[in-house]
Amino acid sequence: MKNICVGMALLFFVLFSSSCVISQQDKIQTSTNNHSQNTHSEQSKKVDKTANQEDGTAEYNLGEKYYRGKGVPKDYTKAAEWYRKAAEIGNPNAQYKLGRMYQGFGGKGFPTDIAEAFKWYRKAAEQGYVDAQVWLGSMYYDGIGVGSVKYLV
C-alpha cells in the first residue's frame, strides 16, 4: 500500500511538473515572438529612416528586407532599387547582390541581364568582395558575357 501511495505521488509530481514546464515554454515562446515582432518593427523604422539619408548599409539592409520579405511584402523590384542606391555609393554587398539578381537569381519577374551582372560583380570584386571575385572568375572562365578568355583566369 505504501508503494502504491509513493508511486501515485511520484506520478502526480511528474505529470504536474511537466505540464508546468510546457506552460512555461509556451509563455517564453509567445514572449519571444512578441519581442521579436516589436524589435523588428522598431528596427524597420530605423532602417527606413537611415536609408533615406544615403547610408549605403541602411540602403542595402532595406533591399534585403524587400528581397526576403522581412516585415514587408517580398518585392524584387524594390529590393533592386535599394540595392542600386547602395551600390552606386560603393557598398560592395549591394553590388554583389545586384550582380546575383541580374545573373538570374532575382526572383520571378526580375529581368536577367548578364552585362549588368558582370558590371556589378566587377565593382564588388575590385573592392575585394570574395564571392563577387569567384562569380566574376566563373563568368570569365565560361565566357559568359565576355567571350572566352580562359587564359586570364
C-alpha positions as CSV (number, residue, x, y, z in Angstrom):
1,M,0.0,0.0,0.0
2,K,2.9,2.3,0.9
3,N,4.5,1.6,-2.5
4,I,1.2,2.5,-4.3
5,C,0.9,5.8,-2.5
6,V,4.6,6.7,-3.2
7,G,4.0,5.6,-6.9
8,M,0.9,7.7,-7.2
9,A,2.6,10.7,-5.6
10,L,5.6,10.4,-7.9
11,L,3.3,10.0,-11.0
12,F,1.3,13.1,-9.9
13,F,4.5,15.1,-9.4
14,V,5.9,14.1,-12.8
15,L,2.7,14.9,-14.7
16,F,2.2,18.2,-12.8
17,S,5.8,19.4,-13.3
18,S,5.9,18.5,-17.0
19,S,2.7,20.5,-17.6
20,C,4.2,23.5,-15.8
21,V,7.3,23.2,-18.0
22,I,5.2,23.1,-21.2
23,S,3.1,26.0,-20.0
24,Q,6.3,28.0,-19.2
25,Q,7.8,27.2,-22.6
26,D,4.6,28.4,-24.3
27,K,4.9,31.7,-22.3
28,I,8.5,32.1,-23.2
29,Q,7.9,31.4,-26.9
30,T,5.0,33.9,-27.0
31,S,7.1,36.5,-25.2
32,T,10.0,35.9,-27.6
33,N,7.7,36.2,-30.7
34,N,6.1,39.4,-29.4
35,H,9.6,40.9,-28.6
36,S,10.9,39.8,-32.0
37,Q,8.0,41.4,-33.8
38,N,8.3,44.7,-31.8
39,T,12.0,44.8,-32.2
40,H,11.7,44.0,-35.9
41,S,9.1,46.8,-36.3
42,E,11.3,49.3,-34.5
43,Q,14.4,48.2,-36.4
44,S,12.5,48.6,-39.7
45,K,11.5,52.1,-38.9
46,K,15.2,53.0,-38.1
47,V,16.4,51.3,-41.3
48,D,13.8,53.1,-43.4
49,K,14.8,56.5,-41.9
50,T,18.5,55.9,-42.2
51,A,18.2,54.6,-45.8
52,N,16.6,57.8,-46.9
53,Q,19.8,59.6,-45.7
54,E,22.0,57.9,-48.3
55,D,23.6,55.5,-45.9
56,G,24.8,52.6,-48.0
57,T,24.5,50.0,-45.3
58,A,20.9,51.0,-44.4
59,E,20.0,51.1,-48.1
60,Y,21.4,47.6,-48.5
61,N,19.6,46.4,-45.4
62,L,16.3,47.8,-46.8
63,G,17.0,46.0,-50.0
64,E,17.4,42.8,-48.0
65,K,14.1,43.4,-46.3
66,Y,12.3,43.6,-49.7
67,Y,14.3,40.7,-51.2
68,R,13.5,38.3,-48.3
69,G,10.1,39.7,-47.4
70,K,11.0,40.5,-43.8
71,G,8.5,42.9,-42.4
72,V,7.4,44.0,-45.8
73,P,5.9,42.2,-48.8
74,K,8.5,40.4,-51.0
75,D,9.3,42.7,-53.9
76,Y,12.4,42.1,-56.0
77,T,12.0,45.3,-58.0
78,K,12.0,47.4,-54.8
79,A,14.9,45.3,-53.5
80,A,16.9,46.1,-56.6
81,E,16.1,49.8,-56.3
82,W,17.5,49.9,-52.8
83,Y,20.5,47.7,-53.7
84,R,21.2,50.0,-56.6
85,K,21.2,53.1,-54.4
86,A,23.7,51.4,-52.0
87,A,25.8,50.0,-54.9
88,E,26.1,53.4,-56.6
89,I,27.7,54.9,-53.5
90,G,30.1,51.9,-53.2
91,N,28.5,49.3,-51.0
92,P,30.1,46.0,-52.1
93,N,27.4,43.9,-50.6
94,A,24.8,45.7,-52.6
95,Q,27.0,45.5,-55.8
96,Y,27.3,41.7,-55.3
97,K,23.6,41.3,-54.7
98,L,22.7,43.2,-57.8
99,G,25.1,41.0,-59.8
100,R,23.3,38.0,-58.4
101,M,19.9,39.4,-59.2
102,Y,20.8,40.3,-62.8
103,Q,22.5,36.9,-63.3
104,G,19.1,35.2,-62.9
105,F,18.7,34.9,-59.1
106,G,16.5,38.0,-58.9
107,G,13.3,36.0,-58.4
108,K,10.2,35.7,-60.5
109,G,9.6,38.6,-62.9
110,F,13.1,40.1,-62.4
111,P,14.9,40.6,-65.7
112,T,18.1,38.7,-66.4
113,D,20.9,40.9,-67.8
114,I,24.3,39.3,-68.0
115,A,26.1,42.6,-68.8
116,E,24.6,44.2,-65.7
117,A,25.6,41.2,-63.6
118,F,29.1,41.4,-64.9
119,K,29.3,45.1,-64.2
120,W,28.2,44.8,-60.6
121,Y,30.3,41.7,-59.9
122,R,33.3,43.5,-61.2
123,K,32.7,46.6,-59.0
124,A,32.3,44.4,-55.9
125,A,35.3,42.2,-56.8
126,E,37.5,45.3,-57.2
127,Q,36.7,46.1,-53.6
128,G,37.9,42.7,-52.5
129,Y,34.5,41.0,-52.2
130,V,35.5,37.4,-52.5
131,D,32.1,35.9,-53.6
132,A,32.0,38.5,-56.4
133,Q,35.5,37.6,-57.4
134,V,34.5,33.9,-57.6
135,W,31.5,34.7,-59.8
136,L,33.4,37.1,-62.0
137,G,36.1,34.5,-62.5
138,S,33.5,31.9,-63.3
139,M,32.0,34.3,-65.9
140,Y,35.4,34.9,-67.5
141,Y,36.2,31.2,-67.5
142,D,32.9,30.2,-69.1
143,G,32.9,33.1,-71.4
144,I,29.6,34.4,-70.1
145,G,29.1,37.9,-71.1
146,V,32.7,38.5,-72.0
147,G,33.7,35.9,-74.7
148,S,36.0,33.1,-73.9
149,V,39.2,34.4,-72.2
150,K,40.2,31.3,-70.2
151,Y,43.9,32.3,-70.3
152,L,43.2,35.3,-68.0
153,V,41.8,33.0,-65.2
